[in-house]
Amino acid sequence: MSKAILEFNLSDEDDLLEFKRATNSLGMALSLWEMLYNTKKKIEWELESSEKSDSHYELLDSVYKKFWEILEENNVKLDDLIR
């Protein structure tokens, strides 16, 4: 059986950033999965079930709002992972 041990110096700002990125990988993967495989159908359903106009701007706002909701649901805080 192969093993890998990752070591981070959490006192070092760069290492702390790398640690956060490594420990958030599941949340990021789940977020991307949700965005790519499930979000289109959910947004289509929301648009069909509401009386929203078909404005491109409203649609774009809906898509990005949903993306941010998915990231929040998976506890992915982009500001903590990107400088």
Order of alpha helices (4+ residues) and beta strands (2+ residues): alpha-alpha-alpha-alpha-alpha
